[in-house]
Amino acid sequence: MRNHLGSLIQFSEREKLERIVDMNVKVGNFDAAIATLSEKLLELMPDQWSYWKDLMKYSLNCHDNDFQSSFEQCSLMLERVLKKQDGLDSDGKGPRVPLRGPHLF
């Protein structure tokens, strides 16, 4: 999806990223799936609860079911998203409704 043939299929940026995550998971590349989720998808849609669930699930798989390492990785992402959101709120660019998804974590 990153070369010319992939550009023939018209997907939104979010759909492309979701497919990239799915493909990485299917080949067992959990690090790349986590990176795409945390660096791209959660930046685009921080309130999407399915992205948070996937981040937790793939993080557990990546760390061989080591809950503590997985929790730390997810917590770092949570802090990053909330910090960015606070910055947007203080600039008056944040959403009118506060985020719910990250707080469910």
C-alpha positions as CSV (number, residue, x, y, z in Angstrom):
1,M,0.0,0.0,0.0
2,R,3.0,2.2,0.1
3,N,4.0,1.8,-3.6
4,H,2.3,2.7,-6.8
5,L,0.1,-0.4,-7.0
6,G,-1.2,0.3,-3.5
7,S,-2.1,3.8,-4.4
8,L,-4.6,2.6,-7.0
9,I,-6.9,1.5,-4.1
10,Q,-8.6,4.5,-2.6
11,F,-8.6,4.3,1.2
12,S,-8.6,7.0,3.7
13,E,-5.4,7.5,5.7
14,R,-7.0,5.9,8.7
15,E,-8.1,2.8,6.7
16,K,-4.6,2.5,5.2
17,L,-3.0,2.6,8.7
18,E,-5.5,0.0,10.1
19,R,-4.7,-2.3,7.2
20,I,-1.0,-1.9,7.8
21,V,-1.5,-2.8,11.5
22,D,-3.6,-5.9,10.5
23,M,-0.9,-7.0,8.0
24,N,1.9,-6.6,10.6
25,V,-0.1,-8.6,13.2
26,K,-0.7,-11.4,10.6
27,V,3.0,-11.8,10.1
28,G,3.8,-11.5,13.8
29,N,5.4,-8.1,13.6
30,F,3.9,-6.8,16.8
31,D,6.5,-4.0,17.2
32,A,5.5,-2.4,13.9
33,A,1.8,-2.8,14.7
34,I,2.3,-1.1,18.1
35,A,4.3,1.7,16.5
36,T,1.6,2.4,13.9
37,L,-1.1,2.3,16.5
38,S,0.8,4.5,19.0
39,E,2.4,7.0,16.6
40,K,-0.3,7.3,14.0
41,L,-3.7,6.0,14.8
42,L,-4.0,7.1,18.4
43,E,-2.7,10.5,17.3
44,L,-5.5,10.7,14.8
45,M,-8.2,9.3,16.9
46,P,-7.3,9.2,20.6
47,D,-10.9,8.4,21.6
48,Q,-11.1,5.2,19.6
49,W,-11.4,2.5,22.2
50,S,-10.7,-0.3,19.8
51,Y,-7.2,1.2,19.2
52,W,-6.5,1.2,22.9
53,K,-7.7,-2.5,23.2
54,D,-5.5,-3.5,20.2
55,L,-2.5,-1.6,21.8
56,M,-2.9,-3.6,25.0
57,K,-3.4,-6.9,23.2
58,Y,-0.4,-6.5,20.8
59,S,1.8,-5.2,23.6
60,L,1.1,-8.3,25.6
61,N,2.0,-10.5,22.5
62,C,5.1,-8.5,21.9
63,H,6.3,-8.8,25.5
64,D,5.5,-12.6,25.7
65,N,2.6,-12.0,28.0
66,D,4.7,-10.0,30.5
67,F,1.9,-7.9,32.0
68,Q,4.2,-5.3,33.7
69,S,6.2,-4.5,30.5
70,S,3.0,-4.3,28.5
71,F,1.3,-2.0,31.1
72,E,4.3,0.3,31.1
73,Q,4.3,0.6,27.3
74,C,0.6,1.4,27.3
75,S,0.9,3.8,30.2
76,L,3.6,5.8,28.3
77,M,1.3,6.1,25.3
78,L,-1.6,7.1,27.5
79,E,0.5,9.9,29.1
80,R,1.6,11.1,25.6
81,V,-2.0,11.2,24.3
82,L,-3.3,13.0,27.4
83,K,-0.4,15.5,27.4
84,K,-1.1,16.3,23.7
85,Q,-4.8,16.7,24.5
86,D,-4.0,19.1,27.4
87,G,-1.9,21.1,25.0
88,L,-4.8,21.3,22.5
89,D,-7.2,22.2,25.2
90,S,-5.1,25.0,26.5
91,D,-4.7,26.4,22.9
92,G,-8.5,26.2,22.4
93,K,-8.1,23.6,19.6
94,G,-9.3,20.6,21.6
95,P,-12.6,18.8,21.1
96,R,-15.7,20.2,22.8
97,V,-16.2,16.9,24.6
98,P,-13.4,15.5,26.8
99,L,-11.8,12.3,25.8
100,R,-13.3,9.1,27.2
101,G,-11.2,6.4,25.6
102,P,-7.9,6.9,27.3
103,H,-9.5,7.3,30.7
104,L,-11.1,3.8,30.4
105,F,-7.6,2.4,30.4
